[in-house]
Amino acid sequence: MAEEQLSFQAEVTRLLDIVAHSLYSEKEVFLRELISNASDACDRLRYAALTQPDLLEDAPDFEIRLIVDQESRTLTVTDNGIGMNRSDLVENLGTIARSGSLDFLSKLGTDQHGDVSLIGQFGVGFYAAFMVADRVEVLSRRAGEPESWRWTSDGKGSFSIGEAAESLPRGTQVVLHLKEDAGDYLEETRLSRVIQTYSDHIGLPIRFGTGADARTLNKASALWTRSRNEITVDQYKEFYHHVSHAFDEPWLTLHWRAEGKLEYTGLLFVPSNKPFDLFDPRRSHRVKLYVRRVFITDEAEGLVPSWLRFLRGVIDSEDLPLNVSREMLQNNPVVTRIRAGLTKRVLGELEKTAADSENADAYRRFWTDFGAVVKEGLYEDSEHRDTLLKIARFRSTRGDQLISLDDYVAEMKEGQEAIYFLSGDDSETLVRSPQLEGFRARGVEVLFLTDPVDEFWVPIVGSYQDKALTSVTRAGVDLAKIATKDSAAGDGASAETTDETPAEGAGIDHLISLFKLTLGDAVKDVRTSVRLTDSAVCLVSDEGDMDIHLERLLKQHRQLSVGPAKRILELNPTHSLIRSLADRANTEGSGDTLADLAWLLLDQARIVEGEPPPDPSAFARRLAEALEKSLI
């Protein structure tokens, strides 16, 4: 049949302009599109051969080849898939009227940067070839048919089609006559890098060159598509190294296939070591998104919650279009459903591992590395908050052992009505806090919250199993109902009612009045303490005021828009120093010495909380005078 000159469908001409100038940010993806089409052609023939095995007689093994001709500046992508006849070429490459694609441009509207979700379906991604080629030839023979065909176009409104000059092998050859600025695609190293980036796990070999000496550029194995019982631990490990670019071993491997209304495969890994970018401000994940074994992106926003950003691996969707853009991924319902399934799967495995006593040490290592990130979900993700609270682990006054909230509640003391915690920069400092003295005296465990995110999720969560999460630095802490270790269990005795505790008579009242008068606006109030047993004083936050540690954290990051909140100074009425000061206040009244001691004790409380004295010179002078008087 003689060659014919045909015009592209009007919509195709416009589509070519969109693809070449608007759709892709990097030209190298043209190769991804052509290889994806070649892979699909092989998949279709493989399926057809189930009922027509004779279609494979001439070439039973599928492959894709890249052939370069430096002299003619051509790159040829060949496959031995199902091939195309004349009508296939016209329909697939000359129009976009197949399977509902005709309304593609109407969905784009007048904005060429609009919804391009249909591009890549039904062979439309083929037109990406014109980003690097000023002329494209397609030579093809359909399996089971004798005729060979040639299609050619410069992408400017028309194409020619006719019988090929010679008989061709089964399959398709796409010959790209490269533009002047696309010469790097004639180099094997450049092509190899593109293949390894985008098509490394296409499930058939992609070879460079001709004949038996052709080199395979990809691994030719989509590992995640294989059954779990066919994959060894070492194969999982090597794949983890490939997708994570890390050298550690995976701590946890999750491999599953979702089927039904939504079909996708997940192969995810939890590293055994923290990735270097775990706390990058962008909080982006590194899970690779594939569509039908073709790499799309490793920064698909919305695919993985930011609080699971340590995950590495692959999600391969059967439902997304190949050319889905990053903008589309942000609000794509398919991506949203994949995210929900992925999150549920990961949390389920973590919950199972956390509950297994034999894996306690392994889970402790995981939580030490990634707990600070997982806890971001307590602040951001209300849907999964209950599960996150169950798998959360905390250091406490118990020691180095990590404890769950369930274990904490189960071991609460008689009369204890709250889950107590103390916030700070590290547990080594917190364990020495005077705020803990009254809790230790009663054997009450206190959780240590040392991650910045703790200051934000605790107010949102509020309670666990109807037990309020309460900071020990709050003024409203009530320990009166909890017996001390030295008291008979259940008798309600406490440090406030023992014989060693002086009644709050005129002496202590006079001292408190004197301290209030002396310190003035430097404190919000002065009170006696129920939380101190060994220390003389401490600072606490009033109910409704910002926690001390949160205020310091915001101040360090210059996020505090108002001045620091005034604190309450608590005095330990059982401490010998406070007793002596109370006696002096009762017998001698006010004086410069007591005033200086009031300021010294306030600065001491500030130092214990990690805050420097606001006037170091005054602090040094008062301390020197107090020491001098003690030696006279």
Summary of the structure (lengths in Angstrom):
residues: 632
radius of gyration: 35.9
end to end distance: 120.7
largest distance: 122.0
contacts: 1942
relative contact order: 0.06
helix: 42%
strand: 19%
